[in-house]
Amino acid sequence: MREYFDKELTQLNDNLIEMGGLVEQAIKNTMKMIVDGEDLLDTAREHESRINEAEKAIQNQCLRLLLHQAPVAHDLRYVSAALKMITDLERIGDQAIDIAEMSVYIKDKKQVFNLTHISEMADNASKMVTEAIDAFVKSDIELAKKVSRQDDIVDELFNRSKNETVELIHKNKELGSEALDIVMIAKYLERIADHAVNVAEWVAFSITGSCDLSD
Amino acid sequence: MDKFTIENMNLYYGKFHALKDVNIRMKKNRITAFIGPSGCGKSTLLKSLNRMNDLVEGCKITGDIRLDNEDIYGDMDVNILRKRVGMVFQKANPFPMSIYDNIAFGPRTHGIKNKCELDQIVEESLRDAAIWDELKDRLKKSALGLSGGQQQRLCIARALAVKPEVLLMDEATSALDPISTGKIEELCLKLKNDYTIVMVTHNMQQALRISDETAFFLLGEMVECNSTDAIFSNPQDKRTEEYITGRFG
């Protein structure tokens, strides 16, 4: 019946998957910089730029669909959710580049810090982003709820990382500046996980009409 | 507060079962929109609200239709019912007489002969229909010379002249341009302070813009009735979703 509109919605889906993929790559890239010490700042900047472009393109596509197709019911919720989600994905992109730029300052001192928790946080946050996008694409409310539950793990890791870093500052005051960078990196990762939960909430809105992810 | 209450209503045109076990309430001073594909029974239900279907041969109605809790198919005088429940049709149908006489026709039929009183009713009705300023200097001219949009607003004014409580609108803007449609939609929003409006529309954006409640009909069945926002953002029945998103059939 609405063949053209359905094609456009499929295209929107594909574009969101692509943007989600870029965001995942951006997070993984920053972790290679921090944990493995690789010099990938240019790649990180390119990721950020592509994420910003993807946001603009999807935003225009959503506005065009709202204007031309006047969607209602699930179609309206789907397009509105997409429009909101890309703001969160774009913020994740910003936080990834912030982490990448900070990693340069701690590069020489990273042996001193225990980055296990940071690495775990990055793995979890990246997985949450992937699953939130998957939940949207597959209209899977259970997967969206799982993303929300995982946020507690990242919060816990953030607290551990913060406490360990504070202890380290007590022991070695000369590392204060780098320690602050480590805490900020952990905070950015914690925020990335929050944005993934926001995406999951928009998935719930798209499916049920409510952002509620409680069981 | 409910203005109309319909319970277990069935309507037959001869052997054809046109409305099936309809239950719906229409609130006072609200705009209720009936939507659904052609032949679903929405206009049939609208016409039942002021017994226009009495004129259709072989039409049989069972169940309850109550106006202010009074059975309209019971002892109620049908002329009184139609004074209380006015109707505006898809095609504007001004009488071939002056603008003034079009408006005064109803009140005169109901026994008002005093010129001053009629003048006042004509002015009030045309003002209520937001067309007084356009027509005040040409009241003695033929109504047939008006544009389509003006004719339709004249018909609304004519319906208002007998001081109804409910206004039924059967696709009242479907033949009008967007400007005239916009004027009538604005008018409906103003009129609902004093009247209860029930409208049939094929224009779902119109239902969205002005109605408070929407009922979706399909094959003689009332599938779903809820606040317009709920129907268009999160319908509960798959058939409603398919219809309003254009994936029906």
Chai-1 contact restraints between the chains, C-beta under 6 A:
chainA,res_idxA,chainB,res_idxB,connection_type,confidence,min_distance_angstrom,max_distance_angstrom,comment,restraint_id
A,M1,B,G246,contact,1.0,0.0,6.0,A-B,restraint_1
A,M1,B,R247,contact,1.0,0.0,6.0,A-B,restraint_2
A,R2,B,G246,contact,1.0,0.0,6.0,A-B,restraint_3
A,V72,B,F232,contact,1.0,0.0,6.0,A-B,restraint_4
A,V72,B,I244,contact,1.0,0.0,6.0,A-B,restraint_5
A,A73,B,P235,contact,1.0,0.0,6.0,A-B,restraint_6
A,A73,B,E241,contact,1.0,0.0,6.0,A-B,restraint_7
A,A73,B,I244,contact,1.0,0.0,6.0,A-B,restraint_8
A,A73,B,T245,contact,1.0,0.0,6.0,A-B,restraint_9
A,D75,B,T245,contact,1.0,0.0,6.0,A-B,restraint_10
A,G209,B,N234,contact,1.0,0.0,6.0,A-B,restraint_11
